[in-house]
Amino acid sequence: MRPRTRTLSRLSAALLAAPALAGALPPLEQLETRIDLAPAAQLAERSYESTRDALGAGRAGLGVSAFGNLGYSRNHEIIDPTRSWNYNQGLAGGGLSLPVLGSRLQLEDSLNEQQAQLAVLDARRQLERRELLGRLRKAYADYWQAQRLTLLAQEYLQDQAGFEKLAQLRTRAGLLLDADRLELLSGFSLARRDEASGNADRAVALGVMRALTGEDLDGGIAVRPVVPRACVEALDPGDGWADSDPEILGLQKVIAVRAASPRDSAFYPVQSSVQLGYQSLDDVPPGAHGSTALLSWTFQVPLGYRSERRLLERAAAAQLAHARLEYDLRRRELGEQRRELIARAAVLHESTQFAAARLAAADAAVEERGLRAARLDGDVAEQLQRARLARYNAAKALTEADKALVYWYADWARFETAGCGPAAPDAGPRAALPVEGLRAASLTDAGRAAAVAGGPVSVAALRSERTVYVWRSAGWLADAEASEFANLHAAGIARLLISLDAGQMRAARADPVPLVRAVRSTHEHGLRVELLLADPAWILPQQRAGLLAIIAALKSVPFDGLHLDLEPAQLDPAAAERGPLLGALAETLAAASAASPWPVALSLHPRDLDAPAGDATLADVLLRLHVSPTLMVYVANPERAVAIAQPLIAQHPQLSFSVALSLERTPGPETSLWSYPGAERSRRIAHIESALAGANFSGLTLQLEDAWGEAPHLAMLAAGE
């Protein structure tokens, strides 16, 4: 038995025998599921819900409103100097009113402020949960360390009576100096202090856990909190964490809100409304009846229009600049904190290894001196006691090192709450949709056979997501209906790659508000959106500025990523020229990655992945720049598609791959899956996804001629209909 295992077995036996620790404390993983019940988490949730509902109510007020009036008057009118007329009059009227021009823009501006506040509160409620999670982990670590410290002290104190008697006899006989006796006995005082401290710390930690979970926890045995190995080994210090960080995402949303501010409009200072009404009048006693139909447009322009207009533009620009600066500063600060945590993780891991080695050596020393004490006379008893004290301190040091690692795990909750690998994509509403008959999703081992055989696939079997190229985006830019998004969800689509034609791009660069609204609407329906740019001329150095100008112009749009489809073969199909072009492509990717506020991905031909691109292969360039590749495997034979993609995916485990398949109408059956019957198409898609399923396979990307226009057919494509 190894020394540390032997020590832990002794502690386990003490745990079972200790009356104060009868029962068991729920493990940390179970307590973490109750963190949403904490009052602070509930308060943040209620603040978010209140602002969200207020924003929804405000949006309702932007539409047409009804107005009405009822009245009754007693009148005495002079007809001429000698006559007058007494009569009563009743009136009733109503109509519709619509704010226009500046009146509507000012309402939208107030809603934008609420939208920015909502983004901040959304981030705050998530950060509040992460902070509470960190506090819970630290409290559990305190409780567990106090428990171990108490048990170590109790184990050490078991030898106190026997050694005190022996030390007294040897001191009287002149074989042990009184100073040495007092030094050896001081270890028992240290253990009693540690026992008292452990009991107190355990009570305090238990109170904190009760407050955080809202449950009356018993002070039972706590198991050692598990820190995933991935949390201290091979963590990626890159910028990919920002893609899922709630604070960074919240600041991105604020930037989008500021960029879409209506204060830049020339009509903003103009108060205006349109009213359509009808009024009925009845005079009593004459009994006369009259009515009036009303259509009016009212407006009010301030005398200082130009000054107000200029100040409003400056205020909007200042707000946007402030939001961008805050985003940049906070991203750098959080990135530095994350890098410091990653660096500290390695140190803490090595500290636990060192403390374990010290404890093993101390255990061996106690065992050796224990054997000598049973056979030899002399000072072996004092040596044994010194070894016991050294082992006690070594066990305490190991406990403190373990606690420090759990404390690090608590601090790490600021950046990751569900493990220490890459953040899993948010499934959104997809899990709530029926997926019986969905065949072409990446599956667990239990679900693959059912998919290939044509059986139903459960939600639990889904792992990867699917993406579509949307080359014709006019329908998406218009007000899309919920049914169109439902069709995408039913087909398992989680991500859209949106391309803009020349006219749409000019309009978006001049006024990005419609594009921002379309992206927001897509997010609200649970799908992610990436900007798809695909001009191969941008590979060339003299044309690269055009790509960077588009990125700079659309920075305020809350895209989830930038997807580049830049194929060197479109510039020069000759194989001999691919080397220089791939080198230029690497330079273009570096420039785009530096300029882009979003993660970058690239569609490429499989043959280019391991080809030289400057001083390294293209795969090395993608890894260095954190660019995710999409392999364009446009073959309809599933075995051939797997044979092309699988070796590349396995060869580069640090890259996250998507594989593109063609569902276009025009290519032949060798290239596209379109011409095959639904069941056969479904079987081939399922075979490809199940064969490629793995840690660095993110899913399929589907190439259609008009993905948005064919959205109603995507569900049928998935279900094999």
Salt bridges, closest charged atoms under 4 A:
GLU32 OE2 - ARG137 NE 2.79
ASP36 OD1 - ARG129 NE 2.85
GLU45 OE2 - ARG125 NH1 2.94
GLU49 OE1 - ARG46 NE 3.06
ASP53 OD1 - ARG52 NE 3.53
ASP80 OD2 - ARG83 NE 3.01
GLU108 OE2 - ARG104 NE 3.82
GLU108 OE1 - ARG517 NH2 3.88
ASP109 OD2 - ARG263 NE 2.77
GLU113 OE2 - ARG258 NH1 2.70
ASP122 OD1 - ARG125 NE 2.79
ASP122 OD2 - LYS253 NZ 3.74
ASP142 OD1 - LYS403 NZ 3.08
GLU155 OE2 - ARG391 NH2 3.60
ASP159 OD2 - ARG388 NH1 3.34
ASP178 OD1 - ARG181 NH2 2.70
ASP194 OD1 - ARG193 NH2 3.06
ASP194 OD2 - LYS396 NZ 2.93
GLU215 OE1 - ARG34 NH1 2.67
ASP216 OD1 - ARG210 NE 3.55
GLU233 OE2 - ARG229 NH2 2.62
GLU233 OE2 - HIS349 NE2 3.91
ASP245 OD1 - ARG414 NH1 2.61
GLU247 OE2 - ARG330 NE 2.58
GLU247 OE1 - ARG414 NH2 2.79
ASP282 OD1 - HIS289 ND1 2.76
GLU313 OE2 - ARG309 NH2 2.75
GLU333 OE1 - ARG330 NH1 2.94
GLU336 OE1 - ARG339 NH2 3.23
ASP363 OD1 - ARG391 NH1 3.59
GLU367 OE1 - ARG6 NH2 3.61
GLU382 OE2 - ARG170 NE 2.45
ASP402 OD2 - ARG4 NH2 3.33
ASP402 OD2 - ARG148 NH1 3.61
ASP402 OD1 - ARG224 NH2 3.22
ASP411 OD1 - LYS138 NZ 3.08
ASP411 OD2 - ARG344 NH2 3.39
ASP445 OD1 - ARG448 NH1 2.75
GLU465 OE2 - ARG495 NE 3.91
GLU465 OE2 - ARG528 NH2 2.64
GLU530 OE2 - ARG495 NH1 2.83
ASP560 OD2 - HIS523 NE2 2.66
GLU587 OE1 - ARG544 NH2 3.52
ASP608 OD1 - ARG578 NH1 2.44
ASP608 OD1 - ARG607 NE 3.97
ASP610 OD1 - HIS652 NE2 2.80
GLU639 OE2 - HIS687 NE2 3.09
GLU680 OE2 - ARG683 NH2 3.00
GLU680 OE2 - ARG684 NE 2.70
GLU710 OE2 - ARG665 NE 3.05
